[in-house]
Amino acid sequence: MSTTSEVRSYTHLIDGRWTPDAGDFTERHNPANGKLAGRYASATIDDAEAAVAGAREAFDDGRWSNMAPIERGRILLRWAELIRANKERLAQIEAAEVGKPIRIARGDIQGAIDLTEYAGTLAFEIRGEAYDRVHGVDLGVVLQEPVGVVAAIVPWNFPAIIYSQKVPFALAAGCTVVVKPAELTSGTALEMSALALEAGVPANVVNVITGKGSVIGQYLAAHKDIDFLSFTGSTEVSHQIAATASKTHKHLSFELGGKGATIVFDDANLDDAVDGVLFGVYYNQGETCIAGTRLLVQDTIADEFVERLARRAESLRVGDIFDERTDIGAMISESHMETVLSYIASGTESGATLVTGGERVVVESAEDGLFVAPTILDHVGPDLKVFQEEIFGPVLVTARFSTDAEAIELANNSVYGLANGVWTKNIDRAIQMGRALRSGTVWINTANDGSPQLPFGGYKESGNAREKGRRGLEEYLVSKTFHVHVGPRTPFYTNES
């Protein structure tokens, strides 16, 4: 890796060192101001093969998998401290590459620290099961072993956090890892992996290759020496990966899209609900799979509630991502910005009411920025595209309901099932709604919330992964049964020749 005062240039990280400059790079321009933010090497199949071969060798020779789990945990805890020591630098990289406000980027890096620390403590707790007196005298022991070589494919919206939902947990389990970050936002994955080596993770236990997912991701999916592939990204791409990976029967884990519903009842604390709905949809400029992009509001309060939301949305600050006061950053690319704007147009053309926003925002201090105003579309029918499809931008669509049953029906009317939210002060209603909603997470009187201890993942087209928590470690472990016979054997065949 080479660094100037403004632009970082990276090669791949394989076998514990930076590879030579191959000359073919992807340039990433900050979507909030158009300035060059970084350059990343474009991996070839030979680069990917070297990374996989190194990870395979490192797993098979036991340099990491055979290390005492408590020592692996200590190394991960040292790694977390190194990330903490570099928090501001990593946050600056994250903000520039993704186009997100710096205060949100700082929160992302803190989240990465928390996840790495938690994974380190989980390494201390890897345990199996024992079953005494199987058949009366035998002993059964179930061991938990690392699954092997892991390919971790990381998306562009939360590069540091989603990296940290995968890599530290895989390492805690004793796996080796090949990381393929998104081609536009590879900086924090490379930087944090270099810090892992500094903390004491052996060479080839973590390798990072950068470049196009359509080439390298598919190669990793097909590779016979990849034992487990963990992918976060679009549902469409997951289908391609699954088809490719099926030929090798590797373990697969998918964390995919979402179209979350936020349900607000008339007995909720409406001040809290307004703030929570705004945070749920506009956090990270809406580029998050858990965004509560569908607001279902009880008809007795709907008009007043939407009006309050609109006033607050119009007060959000859009623009300079390095201004501590900024709330809304840039879209990841111009093509994505155009996609978001086209969804808004589709909604209004189909009969939805544009309450606020709906256009590109031109910021005087960042004229090249790819900003979309916080948008609310009201009176959106459940059959409209904007109600059903993931927009991945700062766009809230709203619908009314009158009964609990109607709210449940509207919320579950989606191919996705990642996260939903409920705002009510009625504890019976909250629990009953939480049980009825078909999603991996249900928030009650909060939004976009979580903790390293709590597993995260979805139902239906939102995937099958469970990241974070003890379940996040178990994703990277496989069971092995020891059946130990005790005492003399009772013959099965009794006829003597």
C-alpha positions in Angstrom: 0.0 0.0 0.0 1.2 3.5 -0.8 -0.3 6.7 0.6 -0.2 10.4 -0.4 -1.8 13.2 1.6 -5.1 12.6 -0.2 -5.1 9.4 -2.2 -4.4 5.9 -1.0 -3.3 3.2 -3.5 -3.6 -0.5 -2.5 -2.5 -3.8 -3.9 -3.7 -7.1 -2.6 -2.8 -8.5 0.8 -1.7 -12.1 0.4 0.7 -14.2 2.5 1.1 -11.5 5.0 2.4 -8.8 2.6 1.3 -6.4 -0.1 1.6 -7.9 -3.6 3.7 -6.1 -6.2 2.0 -3.3 -8.2 0.3 -5.1 -11.1 -0.6 -1.9 -12.9 -4.4 -2.5 -13.3 -6.4 -0.5 -10.7 -9.9 0.7 -10.0 -10.1 4.4 -9.1 -12.7 5.4 -6.5 -14.0 8.9 -6.4 -15.7 10.2 -3.3 -19.4 10.4 -4.4 -20.0 13.4 -2.1 -17.5 15.7 -3.8 -16.1 13.9 -6.9 -12.5 13.8 -5.5 -10.3 10.8 -6.0 -10.4 8.8 -2.8 -8.4 5.6 -3.5 -7.0 3.2 -6.0 -7.4 -0.6 -5.7 -5.8 -3.3 -7.6 -8.0 -5.3 -9.9 -7.5 -9.0 -9.1 -6.9 -11.6 -11.7 -7.7 -15.2 -11.4 -4.1 -15.9 -10.6 -4.3 -13.4 -7.7 -7.5 -15.2 -6.4 -5.8 -18.5 -6.8 -2.8 -17.4 -4.8 -5.0 -16.1 -2.0 -7.1 -19.3 -1.9 -4.0 -21.5 -2.0 -2.4 -19.5 0.8 -5.5 -19.8 3.0 -5.8 -23.5 2.3 -2.2 -24.1 3.3 -2.6 -22.0 6.4 -5.6 -24.0 7.5 -4.3 -27.4 6.7 -1.0 -26.9 8.5 -2.8 -25.8 11.6 -0.9 -22.6 12.3 -4.2 -21.0 13.3 -6.8 -23.8 13.6 -4.6 -25.8 16.0 -3.7 -22.8 18.1 -5.3 -22.8 21.6 -8.6 -20.9 21.2 -7.8 -18.8 24.2 -4.6 -17.6 22.4 -6.7 -16.9 19.2 -9.0 -14.8 21.4 -6.1 -12.8 22.9 -4.9 -12.0 19.4 -8.3 -10.8 18.3 -8.5 -8.6 21.4 -5.2 -7.1 20.5 -6.5 -6.5 17.0 -9.5 -4.7 18.4 -7.2 -2.4 20.3 -5.2 -1.6 17.1 -8.5 -0.8 15.3 -9.4 1.5 18.2 -6.0 3.3 17.9 -6.7 3.9 14.2 -10.4 4.7 14.6 -10.3 8.3 13.1 -8.1 7.3 10.2 -10.4 4.4 9.3 -13.5 6.6 9.7 -12.1 9.1 7.3 -11.5 6.3 4.7 -15.0 4.9 5.2 -16.6 8.3 4.8 -14.7 9.2 1.7 -15.2 5.8 -0.1 -18.9 5.4 0.7 -19.9 9.1 0.8 -21.5 8.8 4.3 -21.3 11.5 7.0 -18.2 11.3 9.1 -20.1 10.9 12.4 -21.9 7.8 10.9 -18.5 6.5 9.7 -17.1 6.9 13.2 -20.0 4.8 14.5 -19.3 2.2 11.9 -15.7 1.8 13.1 -16.8 1.7 16.7 -19.1 -1.1 15.7 -16.2 -2.9 14.1 -14.2 -2.6 17.3 -17.1 -3.9 19.4 -17.7 -6.9 17.0 -14.0 -7.8 17.0 -13.8 -7.7 20.8 -16.9 -9.8 21.2 -15.6 -12.4 18.7 -12.3 -12.5 20.7 -14.2 -13.4 23.8 -16.2 -16.1 22.0 -13.0 -17.8 21.0 -12.6 -18.6 24.8 -16.0 -20.3 24.8 -15.8 -22.9 21.9 -17.2 -26.0 23.4 -18.9 -29.3 22.4 -21.2 -31.7 24.2 -20.9 -35.0 26.0 -23.4 -37.8 26.3 -22.6 -40.3 29.0 -23.8 -43.9 29.0 -25.0 -44.1 25.4 -26.4 -47.6 25.1 -25.8 -47.9 28.8 -21.9 -47.9 28.8 -20.6 -45.9 25.8 -19.5 -42.3 25.8 -20.6 -39.8 23.1 -18.6 -36.6 22.5 -19.6 -33.9 20.0 -16.7 -31.6 19.0 -17.0 -28.2 17.3 -14.3 -27.7 14.7 -13.6 -24.8 12.3 -15.3 -25.3 8.9 -12.1 -24.6 7.0 -11.3 -21.9 4.4 -13.9 -19.1 4.2 -14.6 -16.7 1.4 -16.1 -13.5 2.8 -17.7 -11.2 0.2 -18.4 -7.8 1.7 -20.8 -5.1 0.2 -20.2 -1.4 -0.2 -22.7 0.2 2.2 -21.1 -0.8 5.5 -17.6 -2.1 4.5 -16.1 -2.0 8.0 -19.1 -3.3 10.0 -20.0 -6.2 7.7 -16.4 -7.2 7.3 -16.4 -7.4 11.1 -19.6 -9.4 11.2 -17.7 -12.1 9.3 -13.9 -12.1 9.6 -13.4 -11.9 13.4 -16.0 -14.6 14.0 -14.4 -16.9 11.3 -11.0 -16.3 12.9 -12.3 -17.0 16.4 -13.6 -20.3 15.2 -10.1 -21.2 13.8 -10.9 -20.7 10.1 -8.7 -19.0 7.5 -10.3 -16.3 5.3 -10.1 -14.8 1.8 -11.9 -11.5 1.8 -13.3 -9.9 -1.3 -14.6 -6.4 -0.5 -16.7 -4.3 -2.8 -14.5 -2.9 -5.6 -15.5 0.7 -4.7 -15.0 0.5 -1.0 -12.1 -1.7 -0.3 -10.0 0.5 1.9 -11.1 -0.4 5.4 -11.0 -4.2 4.7 -7.4 -3.8 3.6 -6.4 -1.6 6.4 -8.1 -3.7 9.1 -6.6 -6.9 7.7 -3.1 -5.3 7.9 -3.8 -4.5 11.5 -4.8 -8.1 12.1 -1.4 -9.2 10.9 0.2 -6.6 13.2 -1.8 -8.0 16.1 -0.3 -11.5 15.5 -2.6 -13.3 13.1 -0.2 -15.5 11.0 0.4 -14.9 7.3 -2.2 -16.3 5.0 -4.8 -16.7 7.7 -6.4 -13.5 6.3 -5.9 -12.6 2.7 -7.7 -9.7 0.8 -8.2 -9.5 -2.9 -9.9 -6.6 -4.6 -11.7 -6.2 -7.9 -14.9 -7.0 -9.7 -17.3 -9.3 -7.9 -18.6 -10.7 -11.2 -15.2 -12.2 -11.8 -13.6 -12.9 -8.5 -16.8 -13.6 -6.5 -17.9 -16.3 -9.0 -14.4 -17.8 -9.0 -14.5 -18.1 -5.2 -18.0 -19.6 -5.3 -16.8 -22.3 -7.7 -13.4 -23.1 -6.0 -13.2 -26.5 -4.5 -10.8 -25.3 -1.8 -13.3 -22.8 -0.4 -15.3 -24.7 2.3 -17.7 -21.9 3.3 -18.8 -18.8 1.4 -20.4 -15.9 3.3 -22.0 -13.3 1.1 -23.7 -10.0 1.9 -25.3 -8.3 -1.1 -28.2 -8.4 -3.5 -30.7 -11.3 -3.7 -30.2 -11.5 -7.4 -26.4 -12.0 -7.1 -27.0 -14.6 -4.4 -28.9 -16.8 -6.8 -25.9 -16.7 -9.2 -23.5 -17.6 -6.4 -25.7 -20.4 -5.2 -26.0 -21.9 -8.6 -22.2 -21.8 -9.1 -21.4 -23.1 -5.6 -23.8 -26.0 -5.8 -21.3 -28.0 -7.8 -18.9 -28.1 -4.8 -21.5 -28.5 -2.0 -19.8 -25.9 0.1 -21.5 -24.2 3.0 -23.3 -21.0 2.0 -24.5 -18.1 4.1 -26.5 -15.2 2.6 -27.4 -11.9 4.1 -29.5 -10.1 1.5 -32.0 -7.4 0.8 -34.8 -6.0 2.8 -38.0 -3.9 2.7 -38.7 -3.3 6.3 -42.0 -2.2 7.7 -42.3 0.2 10.6 -45.7 0.0 12.2 -46.9 3.0 14.3 -50.0 2.6 16.5 -52.0 5.5 17.9 -51.0 4.5 21.4 -47.2 5.0 20.7 -45.1 7.8 22.1 -45.4 9.8 18.9 -42.3 12.0 19.6 -40.2 8.9 19.9 -41.8 7.3 16.9 -41.2 10.3 14.6 -37.5 10.3 15.5 -37.3 6.5 15.2 -39.0 6.4 11.8 -36.6 9.1 10.5 -33.6 7.3 11.8 -34.9 4.0 10.5 -35.2 5.1 6.9 -32.6 8.0 6.5 -29.7 6.5 8.4 -26.7 6.0 6.0 -28.8 7.9 3.4 -31.1 4.9 3.2 -28.4 2.6 1.8 -29.1 -0.2 4.3 -30.9 -3.5 4.0 -32.5 -3.0 7.4 -34.0 0.4 6.5 -37.6 0.8 7.6 -38.7 2.1 4.2 -42.4 1.1 4.6 -44.3 3.2 7.2 -47.6 1.6 8.2 -49.4 4.1 10.4 -52.7 3.8 12.1 -55.4 5.8 10.3 -56.5 7.7 13.4 -53.1 9.5 13.5 -51.8 9.1 10.0 -52.3 12.6 8.6 -50.8 14.4 11.6 -47.9 11.8 11.9 -46.9 12.1 8.2 -47.0 15.9 8.4 -44.7 15.8 11.4 -42.3 13.5 9.6 -42.2 15.7 6.6 -41.3 18.8 8.7 -38.5 16.9 10.4 -37.3 15.4 7.1 -37.0 18.8 5.6 -34.8 19.9 8.4 -32.2 17.2 7.9 -28.9 18.5 6.6 -27.7 17.1 3.3 -24.2 17.8 2.0 -20.6 18.0 3.1 -19.9 14.6 4.7 -16.9 15.9 6.7 -19.2 18.5 8.4 -20.0 17.2 11.8 -23.6 18.5 11.5 -24.4 16.6 8.2 -27.2 14.1 8.4 -27.5 12.7 4.9 -24.6 11.8 2.6 -24.3 10.8 -1.0 -25.5 7.9 -3.1 -22.8 5.4 -3.8 -22.7 6.1 -7.6 -24.4 8.2 -10.2 -26.2 5.2 -11.7 -27.6 4.3 -8.3 -28.7 7.9 -7.7 -30.6 7.7 -11.0 -32.2 4.4 -9.9 -33.4 6.0 -6.7 -34.8 9.0 -8.5 -36.5 6.7 -11.0 -38.3 4.8 -8.2 -39.6 8.1 -6.9 -40.9 9.0 -10.3 -42.5 5.6 -10.6 -44.3 6.1 -7.3 -45.8 9.5 -8.2 -46.8 8.2 -11.7 -48.6 5.3 -10.1 -50.7 7.6 -7.8 -48.6 8.0 -4.7 -48.5 11.5 -3.2 -45.1 13.2 -3.0 -45.1 14.9 0.4 -41.5 16.1 0.5 -38.2 15.6 -1.3 -38.1 13.7 -4.6 -35.2 15.4 -6.3 -31.5 15.6 -6.5 -29.9 18.1 -4.1 -27.2 20.4 -5.4 -24.9 21.4 -2.6 -22.9 24.6 -3.1 -19.8 23.3 -1.4 -20.0 19.9 -3.2 -21.5 20.5 -6.6 -20.4 17.1 -7.8 -22.1 15.3 -4.9 -24.6 12.6 -5.6 -27.3 13.7 -3.1 -31.0 12.8 -3.0 -33.3 14.8 -0.8 -35.0 12.9 2.1 -38.3 11.8 0.4 -41.7 10.8 1.6 -44.4 9.2 -0.7 -47.8 8.9 1.0 -50.9 6.9 0.1 -48.9 4.1 -1.4 -50.8 0.9 -2.3 -49.3 -2.5 -1.5 -49.2 -3.4 -5.2 -47.0 -0.5 -6.2 -43.3 -1.1 -7.1 -42.1 1.4 -4.5 -43.9 -0.6 -1.8 -42.6 -4.0 -2.9 -39.0 -3.4 -4.2 -35.9 -2.4 -2.3 -35.0 1.2 -3.3 -31.8 1.6 -1.2 -32.1 5.3 -0.8 -33.6 8.0 1.4 -37.2 7.2 0.4 -40.0 6.5 2.8 -43.4 5.1 1.5 -46.4 5.2 3.7 -49.7 3.3 3.9 -52.6 3.3 6.4 -54.1 0.6 8.5 -56.9 0.4 11.0 -56.6 -3.0 12.8 -53.7 -5.1 14.1 -54.5 -7.8 11.6 -54.4 -5.4 8.7 -51.0 -4.1 9.9 -49.6 -7.6 10.0 -50.9 -8.4 6.6 -49.4 -5.3 5.1 -46.0 -5.8 6.8 -45.7 -9.5 5.8 -46.7 -8.6 2.2 -43.1 -8.8 1.0 -40.7 -11.2 -0.5 -38.2 -10.0 2.2 -38.1 -10.7 5.9 -35.0 -9.0 7.4 -36.2 -6.4 10.0 -39.4 -4.8 11.0 -40.4 -2.3 13.8 -43.4 -1.7 16.0 -44.2 1.4 18.0 -46.7 1.0 20.7 -47.0 1.3 24.5 -49.3 -1.7 24.8 -47.0 -4.6 25.9 -49.5 -7.3 24.8 -49.8 -5.8 21.3 -46.0 -5.4 21.0 -45.4 -9.1 21.8 -48.2 -10.4 19.6 -47.0 -8.2 16.7 -43.4 -9.3 17.2 -44.5 -13.0 17.0 -46.6 -12.4 13.9 -44.1 -10.5 11.8 -42.0 -12.7 9.5 -38.6 -11.2 9.9 -35.3 -12.1 11.6 -35.4 -9.0 13.7 -38.3 -7.1 15.3 -37.6 -3.8 17.0 -40.1 -2.6 19.7 -40.0 1.2 20.2 -36.5 1.5 18.6 -35.0 1.3 15.1 -31.8 0.2 13.5 -30.7 -1.1 16.8 -28.4 -4.0 17.7 -25.6 -5.4 19.7 -22.7 -7.8 19.1 -24.4 -10.4 21.2 -27.6 -10.4 19.2 -27.8 -12.5 16.1 -28.8 -10.9 12.8 -30.3 -12.4 9.7 -33.4 -12.7 7.7 -36.3 -14.9 6.5 -37.4 -15.5 2.9 -35.5 -13.6 0.2 -33.5 -11.8 2.8 -31.3 -14.9 3.2 -30.3 -17.6 5.6 -27.4 -16.1 7.4 -27.1 -15.5 11.1 -24.3 -13.1 11.9 -23.2 -11.7 15.3 -23.9 -13.3 18.6 -23.0 -16.9 19.5 -24.8 -17.9 16.3 -22.4 -15.8 14.3 -19.5 -18.0 15.7 -21.5 -21.2 15.1 -21.8 -20.4 11.4 -18.1 -21.2 11.1 -18.1 -24.4 13.1 -19.0 -27.9 12.1 -19.8 -30.8 14.4 -17.8 -34.0 14.7 -19.0 -37.0 16.7 -16.8 -39.3 18.8 -18.6 -42.5 19.8 -16.4 -44.4 22.3 -17.3 -47.9 23.1 -16.5 -48.8 26.7 -15.8 -52.4 27.8 -15.8 -55.7 25.9 -17.8 -55.9 22.6 -20.9 -57.9 22.4 -20.6 -59.9 19.2 -23.1 -59.0 16.4 -22.5 -62.2 14.4 -22.9 -65.2 16.7 -22.5 -68.1 14.2 -19.1 -69.7 14.4 -17.5 -71.4 11.5 
